[in-house]
C-alpha cells in the first residue's frame, strides 16, 4: 500500500534517487540544485491527458523523484487543493488549479468573450469549432464546440499541437514575429500524416499566403480525413491574440464558404475585444507565453 500524504513517510528521505524511478525520456527532477518549486512543477507535470489519474509511485517515477520526496510534495499539493485523492488512492488535478487558471486573460476570460461568436459559428456549420492561443511553439486549445455528427477530431480544451500542423497554429505562426517563424522553420517539423508539411520552404510560403488571405487552411495535416480553416482574432491594439477555426470532413469541405464564415466569427470576437479595423495599429501576435 502506498503511503498516505496525510502521514509521515516511513522510508528514508535521504535515500539517493533510484534511476529506475525517473520519468521515461526526461531528466530527474531530484538532481542537485533543483529547487522545491521545480520539484512541485515536476509533480504537476506528471499528469497528462492520457494519464489524468496517478498513484503516488507513478508520480514519483514520472516526475523523476524518490518516493519520500514525492510523498512530501504531494501532501503539500493536496493540502493546498492542487491535487485531490480519490477513494482508490489515486491522485487527480484539483479544482484549485481550475480556480487559478480561470484568472488567465487568455483562458476563461477570452473564452467568455468569444463564446457567443463560437456558438454562432457552430450553428452556421454544425461542425467542430475551436478557439486557440499560442504558447511558445504550440497552439493551445482554450475552447471547443462539437456536434455528434461532426468528423472526429483529436483536439480538446487544453490540448497542444505544433504550430505548423493545424490551421489555428498556422494563423498564430503567420502573424507572429519573424524570430518565431525562423525558430519554427529551423526545427524538425513533425509529420502526423503523409500530408503534413515538413519542408520549411513550403511552410514559409504557406505563412505568406495566410497573411495575404487573412485565413489558413490545413489540409489533412493532423488526420487524413479532416480539413481545418482558421482566421485571426485581434486584440484592442490590433495584434493577433488568438485564432478561431472550424474542422470539417474532407468530403464536406466547402472551403470558400467556410472561410468567409470563420472570418466573420473571428471579426466579431476581435471587435468584442476592442479591435476597430482601420483605427487600431496592427501589431505582431501577442498570443504567446515564452
C-alpha positions in Angstrom: 0.0 0.0 0.0 1.3 3.5 -0.8 1.8 6.0 2.0 -0.9 8.5 2.7 0.4 12.1 2.3 -1.6 12.9 5.5 1.0 10.8 7.5 4.8 10.9 7.5 6.6 8.7 5.1 8.3 5.6 6.6 11.1 5.4 4.1 14.4 7.4 4.4 14.0 10.8 2.7 17.8 10.9 2.3 17.8 7.9 0.1 19.5 8.5 -3.3 17.3 8.7 -6.3 16.6 5.4 -8.0 17.3 5.9 -11.7 14.6 3.3 -12.5 12.0 5.6 -10.9 12.8 8.5 -13.2 10.2 9.6 -15.8 10.9 7.9 -19.1 12.6 10.2 -21.6 13.2 13.1 -19.1 15.8 14.1 -16.6 15.4 13.6 -12.8 13.7 16.4 -11.0 15.8 15.5 -7.9 19.2 16.3 -9.3 21.4 18.6 -7.2 20.5 22.2 -7.4 16.8 21.6 -8.3 14.6 23.9 -6.4 11.5 22.9 -4.4 9.4 24.9 -7.0 10.9 22.8 -9.8 10.0 19.6 -8.0 6.5 20.8 -7.3 6.1 21.6 -11.0 7.5 18.2 -11.9 4.8 16.6 -9.8 2.1 18.6 -11.6 3.7 17.9 -14.9 3.5 14.2 -14.3 -0.2 14.4 -15.1 -1.1 14.3 -18.8 -4.2 13.8 -20.9 -3.6 10.1 -21.3 -2.7 9.7 -17.6 -5.0 12.0 -15.6 -5.0 9.7 -12.6 -1.8 8.6 -11.0 -0.7 6.6 -8.0 2.0 8.0 -5.7 4.5 5.6 -7.2 3.5 6.7 -10.7 4.0 10.4 -9.8 7.4 9.7 -8.3 8.6 7.8 -11.4 7.2 10.2 -13.9 8.5 13.3 -12.0 11.9 11.7 -11.5 11.7 11.9 -7.7 12.4 9.5 -4.8 9.2 8.2 -3.3 9.7 10.0 0.0 10.2 13.3 -1.8 7.1 12.8 -4.0 5.2 11.8 -0.9 6.1 15.1 0.9 5.3 17.3 -2.2 2.1 15.6 -3.0 1.0 16.2 0.6 1.6 19.9 0.2 -0.3 20.0 -3.1 -3.2 18.0 -1.6 -3.4 20.4 1.3 -3.5 23.4 -1.0 -6.0 21.9 -3.3 -3.8 21.5 -6.4 -4.3 17.7 -6.2 -7.1 15.5 -5.0 -7.0 11.9 -3.8 -9.8 9.5 -4.8 -11.2 6.5 -2.9 -8.8 4.2 -4.7 -5.8 6.2 -3.6 -5.0 7.7 -7.0 -4.4 11.4 -7.4 -6.0 13.8 -9.8 -5.5 17.5 -10.6 -7.6 19.5 -8.1 -10.2 22.1 -8.6 -8.0 24.8 -7.0 -5.9 24.8 -10.2 -9.1 25.4 -12.2 -9.9 28.4 -10.0 -6.4 29.8 -10.6 -6.5 29.1 -14.3 -9.8 30.9 -14.7 -7.9 34.2 -13.9 -5.7 33.8 -17.0 -6.7 36.5 -19.5 -6.1 34.1 -22.4 -8.2 31.4 -20.7 -11.7 31.6 -19.4 -11.8 35.4 -19.8 -11.1 35.1 -23.5 -13.5 32.1 -23.8 -16.2 34.1 -22.2 -15.9 37.0 -24.7 -15.6 34.6 -27.7 -18.3 32.0 -26.8 -21.3 33.8 -28.3 -19.5 34.1 -31.7 -18.2 30.5 -31.4 -21.8 29.3 -30.8 -22.9 31.3 -33.9 -20.2 29.7 -35.9 -21.3 26.3 -34.7 -24.9 27.0 -35.5 -23.9 28.1 -39.0 -21.8 24.9 -39.7 -22.7 22.2 -37.1 -19.0 21.2 -37.3 -16.1 21.3 -34.9 -15.3 24.8 -33.7 -12.1 25.8 -31.9 -10.5 28.7 -30.2 -6.8 28.6 -29.7 -3.9 30.7 -28.4 -0.1 30.4 -28.8 2.1 29.2 -26.0 5.7 29.2 -27.2 5.9 26.9 -30.2 2.5 25.3 -29.7 -1.2 26.2 -30.3 -3.3 25.5 -27.1 -7.0 25.0 -27.5 -9.0 27.0 -25.0 -12.5 26.3 -26.2 -14.2 23.6 -28.4 -17.7 23.1 -29.5 -18.5 19.9 -31.4 -21.5 18.0 -32.9 -22.0 14.3 -32.6 -22.3 14.1 -36.4 -19.1 16.1 -37.0 -15.9 14.5 -38.1 -13.9 13.0 -35.2 -11.1 15.2 -34.0 -8.2 14.8 -31.6 -8.4 18.2 -30.1 -9.8 19.0 -26.6 -9.6 22.0 -24.3 -6.1 22.2 -23.1 -4.6 20.2 -25.9 -1.4 21.4 -27.6 -0.3 20.9 -31.1 2.7 22.1 -33.1 2.1 25.4 -34.9 2.9 24.1 -38.3 0.3 21.3 -38.4 -3.1 23.0 -37.6 -5.0 25.9 -39.2 -5.1 27.8 -35.9 -1.3 27.2 -35.5 -0.6 28.4 -39.0 -2.6 31.6 -38.2 -0.7 32.2 -34.9 2.6 31.5 -36.6 1.9 33.6 -39.7 1.1 36.7 -37.6 3.9 36.1 -35.1 7.2 37.9 -35.3 9.9 36.8 -37.7 12.1 35.4 -34.9 9.3 32.9 -34.0 8.9 31.9 -37.7 12.7 31.4 -38.0 12.8 29.3 -34.9 9.9 27.0 -36.0 11.4 26.6 -39.5 14.8 25.8 -38.1 13.5 22.8 -36.1 12.4 19.4 -37.5 8.7 19.7 -38.4 6.9 16.6 -37.1 4.7 14.7 -39.6 1.3 13.3 -38.4 0.1 12.2 -41.8 1.6 12.0 -45.3 0.0 15.4 -45.9 1.7 17.2 -43.0 4.0 20.0 -44.3 7.6 19.2 -43.1 9.6 21.3 -45.6 10.5 24.8 -44.1 10.4 26.5 -47.5 6.9 25.2 -48.2 5.8 26.3 -44.7 7.1 29.8 -45.3 5.2 30.1 -48.5 2.1 28.9 -46.6 2.6 31.6 -44.0 2.9 34.3 -46.6 -0.4 33.0 -48.1 -2.1 33.1 -44.7 -1.1 36.8 -44.3 -2.3 37.6 -47.8 -5.7 35.9 -47.5 -6.3 36.5 -43.8 -7.0 32.8 -43.2 -5.3 29.5 -43.1 -6.3 26.1 -44.5 -4.7 22.9 -43.0 -5.5 20.0 -45.4 -5.3 16.6 -43.6 -2.2 17.5 -41.7 -3.3 16.0 -38.3 -5.7 13.3 -39.5 -6.2 12.2 -43.1 -10.0 12.7 -43.0 -10.3 16.3 -41.9 -9.6 19.9 -43.1 -9.4 22.9 -40.8 -9.9 26.5 -41.7 -8.9 29.3 -39.3 -8.9 33.1 -39.1 -7.0 35.5 -36.7 -8.6 37.1 -33.7 -7.2 40.6 -32.9 -7.0 42.4 -29.6 -7.6 46.1 -28.9 -4.1 47.0 -30.2 -4.5 45.1 -33.4 -2.2 42.3 -32.5 -3.3 38.7 -33.1 -4.2 37.2 -29.8 -5.9 34.0 -30.8 -7.3 32.0 -33.8 -10.7 30.6 -34.4 -11.3 27.6 -36.6 -13.8 25.1 -38.0 -12.8 21.5 -38.7 -14.8 19.5 -41.3 -14.5 16.2 -43.1 -12.7 16.2 -46.4 -15.8 15.4 -48.3 -17.7 18.2 -46.6 -15.0 20.9 -47.2 -16.7 23.9 -48.8 -13.6 25.9 -48.4 -14.6 29.4 -49.8 -17.9 29.5 -47.9 -16.5 28.1 -44.7 -13.6 30.5 -44.9 -15.9 33.5 -45.1 -18.0 32.2 -42.1 -14.9 31.7 -40.0 -13.6 35.2 -40.8 -17.0 36.7 -39.8 -16.7 34.9 -36.4 -13.1 36.0 -35.9 -14.0 39.5 -36.8 -16.9 39.5 -34.2 -14.6 38.3 -31.5 -12.0 40.9 -32.4 -14.5 43.7 -32.2 -15.7 42.4 -28.8 -12.1 42.6 -27.6 -11.9 46.2 -28.7 -10.3 46.0 -32.2 -11.5 48.5 -34.7 -10.4 48.0 -38.4 -8.5 50.9 -39.7 -8.3 52.6 -36.4 -6.1 50.2 -34.4 -2.4 49.8 -35.2 -1.7 46.3 -36.4 1.0 44.6 -34.3 2.6 41.2 -34.3 0.9 38.4 -32.5 0.7 38.7 -28.7 -0.8 35.2 -28.3 2.2 33.7 -26.6 3.8 32.9 -23.4 7.6 32.5 -23.9 
